[in-house]
Amino acid sequence: MDVGERIKRMDSWLLDDVCQPLADKLPERLTAFEVGMSCQLGSLLLSAVSIIAVFVLTGMNDFGNMIFNVLVWALCVTFFIGLGRLRVLVQPGKANPLRYMLISVRIISIPFTFYVIYQAITSPAAFSSVMWFNAFSNIVFVVGLYFISCQPRPPQRRAKEEIWGRVVAPEGSGF
């Protein structure tokens, strides 16, 4: 077994044995896709807070870094909008196509998140809180990706009602 297969098995384990049971325990009205999109939105907000905090701490002197950070955040916003448009592909009772479409993003985002956590741990005290906002943003992003990739629950079946157990109004009675 080569490294690529091991990475895919680890991704499948995280998806099937960690996130899918959590997604299955969600309330009936709340889908895993909605939870994942909420996590993505939270990640965007945490990322925006970290970018604004860097600008405030550095006094907005470095225009090049400021533009780069804002453009990266705009790219994240377009990713969020694109995921929202893919919502129609996730249907109850059918396989989730996003599970396979997002495999590379999930696999790449995990080591990047570990790197950002390392940066937050080793950052100078002045930037520590800013870096932790960025680290939490990446953690929430990964959690959201895994929830979006979970299989949707099959539709609930209604219990058949007995025709004799309910009152049926006669035709033409206006009821």
C-alpha positions in Angstrom: 0.0 0.0 0.0 1.5 3.3 -1.0 1.2 6.7 0.6 -1.7 7.9 -1.5 -3.8 4.9 -0.6 -3.0 5.4 3.1 -4.1 9.0 2.9 -7.3 8.1 1.2 -8.0 5.4 3.8 -7.4 8.0 6.6 -9.8 10.4 4.9 -12.4 7.6 4.5 -11.9 6.7 8.2 -12.4 10.3 9.3 -15.5 10.7 7.1 -17.2 7.3 7.8 -16.2 6.5 11.4 -16.0 10.0 12.9 -18.1 12.5 11.0 -20.9 10.3 9.6 -22.0 9.0 13.0 -22.2 12.6 14.2 -24.1 13.6 11.1 -26.5 10.7 11.7 -27.2 11.9 15.2 -28.2 15.4 14.1 -31.9 16.4 14.6 -34.2 15.5 11.7 -34.6 19.0 10.4 -30.9 19.8 10.5 -28.9 18.2 7.7 -25.1 17.6 7.7 -24.9 19.8 4.7 -26.5 22.7 6.6 -24.1 22.2 9.5 -21.2 22.1 7.1 -22.2 25.3 5.4 -22.7 26.9 8.8 -19.1 25.9 9.7 -17.9 27.3 6.4 -19.6 30.6 7.2 -18.1 30.6 10.6 -14.7 30.0 9.1 -15.1 33.0 6.8 -16.1 35.2 9.7 -13.1 34.0 11.9 -10.8 34.5 8.9 -12.1 38.1 8.4 -11.6 38.8 12.1 -8.0 37.6 11.9 -7.3 39.7 8.8 -8.8 42.8 10.3 -6.8 42.2 13.5 -3.6 41.9 11.6 -4.4 45.2 9.9 -5.1 46.9 13.2 -2.0 45.5 14.9 0.4 46.5 12.0 -1.2 49.9 11.5 -2.2 49.0 7.9 1.3 50.0 6.7 1.9 47.0 4.4 -0.5 47.5 1.5 0.8 44.5 -0.4 0.1 42.0 2.4 -3.2 43.7 3.0 -4.4 43.2 -0.6 -3.1 39.6 -0.7 -5.0 38.7 2.5 -8.2 40.3 1.3 -7.9 38.5 -2.1 -7.4 35.2 -0.4 -10.5 35.9 1.8 -12.4 36.7 -1.4 -11.4 33.4 -2.9 -12.7 31.7 0.2 -16.0 33.6 -0.2 -16.3 32.3 -3.8 -15.6 28.8 -2.6 -18.4 29.2 0.0 -20.8 30.5 -2.7 -19.9 27.6 -5.0 -20.6 25.1 -2.3 -23.9 26.7 -1.7 -24.8 26.3 -5.4 -23.8 22.6 -5.2 -26.5 22.0 -2.5 -28.9 20.7 -5.2 -26.6 17.7 -5.8 -27.0 16.4 -2.3 -30.3 14.6 -2.2 -31.7 12.4 0.6 -31.4 8.7 -0.1 -28.7 9.1 -2.8 -25.0 9.1 -2.7 -23.3 12.4 -1.9 -21.3 13.4 -5.0 -19.4 16.0 -2.9 -17.7 13.2 -1.0 -15.6 12.5 -4.1 -15.5 16.0 -5.5 -14.0 17.5 -2.3 -11.5 14.7 -1.5 -8.5 16.7 -2.6 -9.6 19.8 -0.7 -10.2 17.7 2.5 -6.8 16.0 2.2 -4.9 19.2 1.6 -6.6 21.2 4.3 -5.7 18.9 7.2 -1.9 19.4 7.0 -2.4 23.1 6.3 -4.5 23.3 9.5 -1.8 21.6 11.5 0.7 24.1 10.1 -1.5 27.0 11.1 -1.9 25.6 14.6 1.9 25.3 14.8 2.1 29.0 13.7 -0.4 30.0 16.4 1.6 28.1 19.1 5.0 29.6 18.1 3.9 33.1 17.2 5.1 36.1 19.1 2.8 37.2 22.0 1.6 40.3 20.1 0.2 38.2 17.3 -0.9 35.2 19.3 -4.6 36.0 19.5 -4.7 36.9 15.8 -3.0 33.6 14.9 -5.4 31.6 17.0 -8.4 33.2 15.2 -6.8 32.0 12.0 -6.2 28.5 13.4 -9.8 28.2 14.6 -10.9 29.4 11.2 -9.0 26.5 9.6 -10.2 24.0 12.1 -13.9 25.0 11.5 -13.2 24.9 7.8 -12.1 21.3 7.9 -15.0 20.3 10.1 -17.4 21.9 7.7 -15.8 20.1 4.7 -16.3 16.8 6.4 -19.9 17.5 7.3 -20.6 18.7 3.8 -19.1 15.4 2.5 -21.3 13.2 4.7 -24.0 11.0 3.2 -27.5 12.5 3.7 -30.0 10.5 5.7 -32.6 8.7 3.7 -36.0 10.4 3.7 -38.3 9.5 6.6 -41.1 7.2 5.9 -44.5 8.1 7.2 -46.3 5.5 9.1 -49.4 4.5 7.2 -52.6 5.7 8.9 -55.4 3.3 9.3 -58.4 4.4 7.3 -60.7 3.1 10.1 -58.7 5.0 12.8 -59.6 8.5 11.5 -62.8 10.3 10.7 -63.5 10.6 7.0 -65.9 13.3 5.9 -68.5 12.2 3.3 -68.2 13.7 -0.2 -70.0 17.0 -0.8 -70.3 17.8 2.9 -68.0 20.8 2.5 -65.4 19.6 5.0 
